[in-house]
Amino acid sequence: MKTRMEFAVGGMHCGSCGLLIDDEVEELPGVSTSATDVRTERTVVHLAAAVPAERIIAAIAEAGYTAVLVRG
């Protein structure tokens, strides 16, 4: 099982954008934590259970941003 995934995120403008993304992703079953850095345009997700990357990308899209898996 993958325990860590990293995503490149597009469309963020401020710290509130990162908080919104983290809130959406952390609501997914199996996600332990999500940490978004607006400066680097990256979100790092730590998992407690298997979660498909596509589901995390969809959650980020639901928040209004784009995402691509870069590590995981």
RODO-2510 file (C-alpha; in nm, 4 decimals, decimal comma):
residues 72
     n   res          X          Y          Z
     1     m     0,0000     0,0000     0,0000
     2     k     0,1163     0,3521    -0,0731
     3     t     0,1384     0,5529     0,2456
     4     r     0,2338     0,8878     0,0931
     5     m     0,1324     1,0626    -0,2289
     6     e     0,2372     1,3998    -0,3645
     7     f     0,0354     1,6069    -0,6094
     8     a     0,1159     1,9163    -0,8161
     9     v    -0,1784     2,1526    -0,7703
    10     g    -0,2794     2,4375    -0,9998
    11     g    -0,5035     2,7375    -0,9433
    12     m    -0,4089     2,8299    -0,5866
    13     h    -0,3704     3,1970    -0,4961
    14     c    -0,3368     3,2150    -0,1182
    15     g    -0,3142     3,0202     0,2046
    16     s    -0,6917     2,9820     0,2197
    17     c    -0,6743     2,7830    -0,1043
    18     g    -0,4414     2,5354     0,0641
    19     l    -0,6664     2,5039     0,3682
    20     l    -0,9681     2,4370     0,1464
    21     i    -0,7814     2,1612    -0,0382
    22     d    -0,6648     2,0019     0,2868
    23     d    -1,0199     2,0084     0,4260
    24     e    -1,1598     1,8355     0,1151
    25     v    -0,8876     1,5704     0,0993
    26     e    -0,8916     1,4939     0,4727
    27     e    -1,2640     1,4122     0,4506
    28     l    -1,1828     1,1076     0,2356
    29     p    -1,1887     0,7730     0,4185
    30     g    -0,8340     0,6394     0,4489
    31     v    -0,6604     0,9783     0,4454
    32     s    -0,4639     1,0570     0,7615
    33     t    -0,3367     1,4043     0,6755
    34     s    -0,3079     1,6449     0,3858
    35     a    -0,0551     1,9286     0,3760
    36     t    -0,0732     2,1835     0,0953
    37     d     0,2034     2,4359     0,0306
    38     v     0,0890     2,7245    -0,1876
    39     r     0,4483     2,8376    -0,2555
    40     t     0,5574     2,5036    -0,4005
    41     e     0,2118     2,4251    -0,5446
    42     r     0,2219     2,0783    -0,3888
    43     t    -0,0096     1,8724    -0,1704
    44     v     0,1340     1,5822     0,0301
    45     v    -0,1193     1,3242     0,1455
    46     h    -0,0472     1,0593     0,4095
    47     l    -0,2716     0,7537     0,4048
    48     a    -0,3929     0,5118     0,6714
    49     a    -0,5638     0,2919     0,4088
    50     a    -0,5555     0,2517     0,0322
    51     v    -0,7062     0,5483    -0,1522
    52     p    -0,6809     0,5720    -0,5326
    53     a    -0,4929     0,8784    -0,6566
    54     e    -0,7897     0,9507    -0,8841
    55     r    -1,0160     0,9950    -0,5803
    56     i    -0,7781     1,2478    -0,4247
    57     i    -0,7516     1,4323    -0,7568
    58     a    -1,1328     1,4396    -0,7732
    59     a    -1,1528     1,5851    -0,4200
    60     i    -0,9045     1,8570    -0,5158
    61     a    -1,1104     1,9262    -0,8298
    62     e    -1,4258     1,9507    -0,6174
    63     a    -1,2481     2,2274    -0,4244
    64     g    -1,1900     2,4081    -0,7580
    65     y    -0,8274     2,3227    -0,8362
    66     t    -0,6351     2,0957    -1,0729
    67     a    -0,4027     1,8201    -0,9565
    68     v    -0,1585     1,5699    -1,1017
    69     l     0,0105     1,2854    -0,9127
    70     v     0,3872     1,3438    -0,9068
    71     r     0,4937     1,0895    -0,6426
    72     g     0,3164     0,7996    -0,4883
***
